[in-house]
Amino acid sequence: MPGKPDKVNNAKCPCCNEPLKIPFDNWWGRSISKDFKKFGGAVVSYFWLIKLYFISALVVIAIYGGYLHYLSDYYCSTL
């Protein structure tokens, strides 16, 4: 698991005997401890990914629209 080693509890994983880790506090502006405490990881991650996909789709549409505008301006202005 990614994160910082937990030096307070000194607990070890039962299968690999490595020290347990504390997850990163902040992940792209999200508070992991608050999200997981209130709703659970799956619910918060689902809606966060929906928002990310929506923004990605808007960026792709904007880039494609700009490209189509450039092509139509280039080919239609040389009449």
Secondary structure, 3 states (H helix, E strand, C coil): CCCEECCCCCCECCCCCCECEECCCEECCEEHHHHHHHCCHHHHHHHHHHHHHHHHHHHHHHHHHHHHHHHHHHHHCCC
